[in-house]
Amino acid sequence: MPQTVEVRFKGNRKGLFDWAGEDEQLRMRDAVIVDADRGQDLGRVSAVGETALKKCGSSCGGCASGEAPPGDRAPVLRIASREEVSVHEELRRSEEDVRRAIITRTRSHKLPMKISDAEWQWDRKKLTVYFTSEKRVDFRHLVRELASEFKTRIELRQIGVRDEAARLSGVGRCGREYCCSTWLTELSPVNLGLAKDQRLSLNPSQISGGCGRLLCCLKYEHEFYVTTRKRFPKEGRMVVTARGQEKVVAVDLFRERVFLRNEEGPRVVPLLQLKEEVEAAAASAPAVQSAPAAPSTPPSAPRASDRVAAPPPAP
């Protein structure tokens, strides 16, 4: 049975492949030659077996051709030799010069596009150019010029700013490498409501990543905040406790404390104690309501219907 492996290429590009070698099993970080788009490409094994299958799926980010992994996976052709790895490293070193040359071409054509990266296929049968742009770009003349200059097939691929950050990588405000370029398999939508639910600052500079979009990590703990907050009274609500009516000023989800305030002053109580006080106050409320109400008029005062007019004096 073939061994299923995940192979990673440049720019967080990865995909699933099958290795049919019976004599040797592939291991992490092995350099391998795989069947790619109209040729061969070189990558490194990043996961094997069940781990590779669980990491990939329909939203893994694509295989060597940039598409979702098909049912019939492409094969790993062989383990790369040292000479093949050296050729691959030389290609990687030349890609920055290629990118600069392409930038010069785009400026001469006055095309509204930002060239993010250039990537050679290992066998040099294809050169993929990644770019960002706010609108559609007619780059047909540019493709012909690049194909003539580099003597290979040219593919220009437009990507979004989040995909660009995933390809180029970087260090986030947390001090760690971008999640999108290391372990995230899918760039899920992130909206401002996630920050509001977590009571975070809505200052764009504090909740935005290197791509200029909202941080992907805003979604990591969102479910915890939403689920936990349901156990607490809403801020601004009035509750009846052992001290009478008190207003909920704030809540501490992590220490499970509630900040209250009334005429007697502020206080901080544990969530469990607050629930006990509210339940005790609610249990005593019906007994107060069942007591007989005081009469609105004194008992000795006659009602208007009981009054009788005095007889007139005798003549």
Secondary structure, 3 states (H helix, E strand, C coil): CCEEEEEECHHHCEEEEEECCCCCCCCCCCEEEEEECCEEEEEEEEEEHHHHHHHCCCCCCCCCCCCCCCCCCEEEEEECCHHHHHHHHHHHHHHHHHHHHHHHHHHHHCCCCEEEEEEECCCCCEEEEEEECCCCCCCHHHHHHHHHHHCCEEEEEECCHHHHHHHHCCECCCCCECHHHCCCCCCCCCCHHHHHHCCCCCCHHHHECCCCCECHHHHCCHHHHHHHHCCCCCCCCEEEECCEEEEEEEEECCCCEEEEEECCEEEEEEHHHHHHHHHHHHHHHHHHHHCCCCCCCCCCCCCHHHCCCCCCCCC
